[in-house]
Amino acid sequence: MTVISGPKIGVALGGGAARGLTHIPFMEALDELGLRPSLIAGTSIGAFLGSGWAAGYQGREIREMAHEYLGSLRSIIGRIWTRRFRDLGAVIRGGLSMQLNPVEVIESFVPSDFPRDFSGLKVPFQVVATDLHTWHQVVLLSGPLIPAISGSVAIPSVFKPVHYEGRVLVDGSVVNPLPLDCAHRGMDIVIAIDVSGEPQDYDESVIPSQFEIGWRSAQIMMHSLAANSLAAYPPTVYARPRVKEFGAMEFWRVAEIIEAGQERKDMFKRQVAQAVEDFIVSEERRP
């Protein structure tokens, strides 16, 4: 008798700032299918949300927390500033800055029982960040968890870089917005969730702001890098939710953004179920 074990599933969660909230329905889909990833690799917002999933939170729980924490701009600002001014002495010593401290921000949006180290996670997890000095990708998979996630989400100019184990880290999307190279290793099924977006509809009569120009340029770069990643490491299942109408930092539109991912959820579930079935059939045919 041939004994067939379940497929090893690797999941790559891409970067895309607020648009990355569309990862949540796809997490829920895998939970509902009773499938647990064998490896999760995340970049930027994918690293943040993926860490919660790897910690054992269900997709529906992550959805609930997202609604609670990000339900309004007032709530978001309140959490960030409360955390920032908790230690007024440190603020005075460090001086006020328009750049946010990503460690403070991440600490503001994780629950009290969130693991502090990679060793506390229930699923193997890899965080992709960029080394600002060497220009190379850094893959973090052990040690302190919050600083690793913070380095991965540190969008240049918006967030301060993170000093982590002798490196200076910024947003992982600068070098790898869709970490398929990490997610495919030793896996039978590889799933990619690409939230890098597509060109938005713009009023040609309006001159873009400095921030919009920078963000659009970053999106073009991310799109090209993601395309290269897809060509080099083709996933078994690829999902790219429609998110072009959402701005990079519009986290307060959490309900709308998650709903955009919800539109592709049923099709995604069918694709994953088919991939698992194909794997089982291929294993049965092996001599």
C-alpha positions as CSV (number, residue, x, y, z in Angstrom):
1,M,0.0,0.0,0.0
2,T,1.3,3.5,-0.9
3,V,1.0,6.0,1.9
4,I,0.6,9.5,0.7
5,S,1.2,12.4,3.1
6,G,-0.2,15.9,2.5
7,P,1.7,18.2,0.2
8,K,4.2,20.7,1.6
9,I,2.8,24.1,0.8
10,G,4.9,27.2,0.6
11,V,3.2,30.6,0.6
12,A,4.8,33.9,-0.6
13,L,3.1,37.0,0.7
14,G,4.1,40.1,-1.3
15,G,4.5,43.8,-0.4
16,G,2.1,46.5,-1.4
17,A,1.6,48.7,1.7
18,A,-2.2,49.1,2.5
19,R,-3.1,47.0,-0.5
20,G,-1.5,44.1,1.3
21,L,-4.6,43.8,3.5
22,T,-6.0,41.8,0.6
23,H,-3.8,38.9,1.8
24,I,-6.3,38.2,4.5
25,P,-9.1,36.5,2.5
26,F,-6.5,34.2,1.0
27,M,-5.2,33.2,4.4
28,E,-8.8,32.5,5.4
29,A,-9.3,30.4,2.2
30,L,-6.4,28.1,3.2
31,D,-7.7,27.9,6.7
32,E,-11.2,26.9,5.5
33,L,-9.7,24.2,3.3
34,G,-7.9,22.8,6.3
35,L,-4.5,23.4,4.8
36,R,-1.6,24.6,6.9
37,P,1.4,26.1,5.1
38,S,4.7,24.3,5.7
39,L,6.5,27.6,5.1
40,I,5.5,31.3,4.9
41,A,7.7,33.9,3.3
42,G,6.7,37.6,3.6
43,T,7.9,40.9,2.3
44,S,6.9,44.2,3.9
45,I,3.1,44.1,4.7
46,G,3.3,40.4,3.8
47,A,5.9,39.9,6.5
48,F,3.7,41.7,9.0
49,L,0.5,39.8,8.3
50,G,2.3,36.6,7.6
51,S,3.9,36.7,11.0
52,G,0.5,36.7,12.7
53,W,-0.5,33.7,10.5
54,A,2.7,31.9,11.3
55,A,2.1,32.6,15.0
56,G,-1.1,30.6,14.9
57,Y,-3.8,33.2,14.4
58,Q,-6.5,32.2,11.9
59,G,-7.2,34.4,8.9
60,R,-10.6,35.4,10.4
61,E,-8.9,36.5,13.6
62,I,-6.4,38.6,11.6
63,R,-9.4,40.1,9.8
64,E,-11.0,41.0,13.1
65,M,-7.9,42.6,14.4
66,A,-7.4,44.6,11.2
67,H,-10.9,46.0,11.5
68,E,-10.4,46.8,15.1
69,Y,-7.0,48.4,14.8
70,L,-7.4,50.1,11.4
71,G,-11.1,51.0,11.3
72,S,-10.5,54.7,11.2
73,L,-7.7,57.2,10.6
74,R,-8.2,58.5,14.1
75,S,-7.7,55.0,15.5
76,I,-4.5,54.5,13.6
77,I,-3.0,57.8,14.5
78,G,-4.1,57.3,18.1
79,R,-2.3,54.0,18.4
80,I,0.9,55.2,16.8
81,W,1.2,58.4,18.8
82,T,0.2,56.8,22.1
83,R,3.1,54.4,21.7
84,R,5.5,57.0,20.5
85,F,5.0,59.3,23.5
86,R,4.8,56.6,26.1
87,D,8.5,57.3,26.9
88,L,8.6,61.1,26.6
89,G,12.3,61.2,27.7
90,A,13.3,59.0,24.7
91,V,11.4,61.3,22.4
92,I,13.2,64.3,23.7
93,R,16.6,62.7,23.5
94,G,16.0,61.4,20.0
95,G,14.2,64.5,18.8
96,L,11.1,64.8,16.7
97,S,11.2,63.4,13.2
98,M,8.7,63.2,10.4
99,Q,9.9,59.6,9.8
100,L,8.1,57.0,11.9
101,N,10.0,54.4,13.9
102,P,8.8,51.1,12.4
103,V,9.5,49.2,15.6
104,E,7.1,51.5,17.5
105,V,4.5,51.2,14.7
106,I,4.6,47.4,14.7
107,E,4.5,47.3,18.5
108,S,1.3,49.4,18.3
109,F,-0.5,46.9,16.1
110,V,0.3,43.5,17.5
111,P,-1.7,41.8,20.3
112,S,-0.1,41.4,23.8
113,D,0.5,37.7,23.3
114,F,2.3,38.1,20.0
115,P,5.6,36.0,19.9
116,R,8.7,38.1,20.5
117,D,11.1,35.6,18.7
118,F,10.9,33.4,15.6
119,S,11.2,30.4,17.9
120,G,7.7,31.2,19.2
121,L,6.0,30.7,15.8
122,K,4.1,27.6,14.9
123,V,4.9,27.7,11.2
124,P,8.4,28.2,9.7
125,F,8.6,31.8,8.7
126,Q,11.0,33.9,6.6
127,V,11.1,37.7,6.5
128,V,12.6,39.5,3.5
129,A,14.3,42.9,4.1
130,T,16.9,45.0,2.2
131,D,20.4,45.8,3.5
132,L,20.7,49.5,2.8
133,H,24.5,49.4,2.8
134,T,25.2,46.3,0.7
135,W,22.0,46.6,-1.5
136,H,21.4,42.9,-1.0
137,Q,18.4,40.9,0.1
138,V,18.4,39.8,3.7
139,V,16.3,36.7,4.7
140,L,15.6,36.6,8.4
141,L,14.4,33.4,10.0
142,S,15.6,33.4,13.6
143,G,16.1,35.7,16.5
144,P,14.0,38.7,17.6
145,L,10.8,38.9,15.6
146,I,9.6,42.5,15.9
147,P,12.8,44.1,14.7
148,A,12.9,41.7,11.7
149,I,9.3,42.6,10.7
150,S,10.0,46.3,11.3
151,G,13.0,46.2,9.0
152,S,10.9,44.5,6.3
153,V,8.1,47.2,6.4
154,A,10.5,50.2,6.7
155,I,9.4,52.1,3.5
156,P,12.2,54.5,2.7
157,S,11.5,58.1,3.7
158,V,8.3,57.1,5.5
159,F,10.0,55.0,8.2
160,K,13.4,55.1,9.8
161,P,15.8,52.3,8.8
162,V,16.1,49.5,11.4
163,H,19.4,48.5,12.9
164,Y,19.3,44.7,13.2
165,E,22.3,42.4,14.0
166,G,24.9,44.7,12.4
167,R,22.8,45.6,9.4
168,V,20.7,48.6,8.5
169,L,17.4,47.4,7.0
170,V,14.7,49.0,4.9
171,D,11.6,47.7,3.1
172,G,12.0,44.2,1.6
173,S,10.1,45.3,-1.5
174,V,13.0,47.3,-2.6
175,V,14.8,44.1,-3.7
176,N,12.0,41.4,-3.6
177,P,8.3,42.3,-3.5
178,L,7.2,38.7,-4.0
179,P,9.5,36.2,-2.2
180,L,9.0,33.2,-4.3
181,D,12.7,32.3,-4.1
182,C,12.1,31.7,-0.4
183,A,8.7,30.0,-0.5
184,H,9.5,27.4,-3.1
185,R,12.4,25.6,-1.4
186,G,11.5,22.0,-0.7
187,M,7.8,22.6,-1.3
188,D,5.3,20.5,-3.4
189,I,2.9,23.4,-3.9
190,V,3.8,27.0,-4.0
191,I,1.3,29.8,-3.7
192,A,2.0,33.4,-4.5
193,I,-0.2,36.4,-3.4
194,D,0.9,39.4,-5.4
195,V,-0.4,42.7,-4.1
196,S,1.9,45.0,-5.9
197,G,-1.1,46.4,-7.9
198,E,-1.4,47.9,-11.3
199,P,-1.5,51.4,-12.8
200,Q,-4.2,53.6,-11.3
201,D,-6.7,55.7,-13.2
202,Y,-5.4,59.3,-12.9
203,D,-6.7,62.7,-13.9
204,E,-4.1,63.9,-16.4
205,S,-4.8,67.5,-15.7
206,V,-3.6,67.1,-12.1
207,I,0.2,67.2,-11.4
208,P,1.1,64.4,-9.0
209,S,2.5,65.3,-5.6
210,Q,6.1,64.4,-4.7
211,F,4.9,61.5,-2.6
212,E,2.7,60.2,-5.5
213,I,5.6,60.4,-7.9
214,G,7.8,58.4,-5.5
215,W,5.1,55.8,-4.8
216,R,4.3,55.3,-8.5
217,S,8.0,54.9,-9.3
218,A,8.3,52.3,-6.5
219,Q,5.3,50.5,-7.9
220,I,6.8,50.3,-11.4
221,M,10.0,48.9,-9.8
222,M,8.0,46.4,-7.7
223,H,6.0,45.2,-10.7
224,S,9.2,44.5,-12.7
225,L,10.8,42.7,-9.8
226,A,7.7,40.6,-9.2
227,A,7.5,39.7,-12.9
228,N,11.1,38.5,-12.7
229,S,10.4,36.4,-9.6
230,L,7.4,34.8,-11.3
231,A,9.5,33.9,-14.3
232,A,12.3,32.4,-12.2
233,Y,10.1,30.6,-9.7
234,P,6.7,29.9,-11.3
235,P,4.1,29.3,-8.5
236,T,1.6,26.5,-8.6
237,V,-1.2,28.9,-7.7
238,Y,-1.0,32.7,-8.4
239,A,-3.4,35.3,-7.0
240,R,-3.3,39.0,-7.9
241,P,-6.3,40.8,-6.4
242,R,-7.6,44.0,-8.0
243,V,-6.3,46.8,-5.7
244,K,-5.4,49.7,-8.1
245,E,-8.0,52.1,-6.6
246,F,-6.4,52.0,-3.2
247,G,-3.6,54.4,-2.1
248,A,-0.4,53.2,-0.5
249,M,-1.2,54.4,3.0
250,E,-5.0,54.2,3.0
251,F,-5.1,51.6,5.8
252,W,-8.3,53.1,7.2
253,R,-10.1,51.7,4.1
254,V,-9.5,48.3,5.5
255,A,-13.0,47.0,4.9
256,E,-12.9,48.0,1.2
257,I,-9.4,46.6,0.7
258,I,-10.2,43.3,2.3
259,E,-13.4,43.0,0.2
260,A,-11.3,43.5,-2.9
261,G,-9.4,40.3,-1.9
262,Q,-12.7,38.6,-1.1
263,E,-13.8,38.9,-4.7
264,R,-11.1,36.4,-5.7
265,K,-11.4,34.1,-2.7
266,D,-13.7,31.4,-4.1
267,M,-11.7,31.0,-7.3
268,F,-8.5,30.8,-5.3
269,K,-9.9,28.1,-3.1
270,R,-10.8,26.1,-6.2
271,Q,-7.4,26.5,-7.7
272,V,-5.7,25.4,-4.4
273,A,-8.0,22.4,-4.1
274,Q,-7.2,21.4,-7.6
275,A,-3.5,21.7,-7.0
276,V,-3.8,19.5,-3.9
277,E,-5.8,16.9,-5.9
278,D,-3.2,17.0,-8.7
279,F,-0.5,16.4,-6.2
280,I,-2.3,13.4,-4.7
281,V,-2.9,11.9,-8.1
282,S,0.7,12.3,-9.1
283,E,1.9,10.6,-5.9
284,E,-0.5,7.7,-6.5
285,R,1.0,7.1,-9.9
286,R,4.5,6.9,-8.6
287,P,5.9,3.4,-8.7
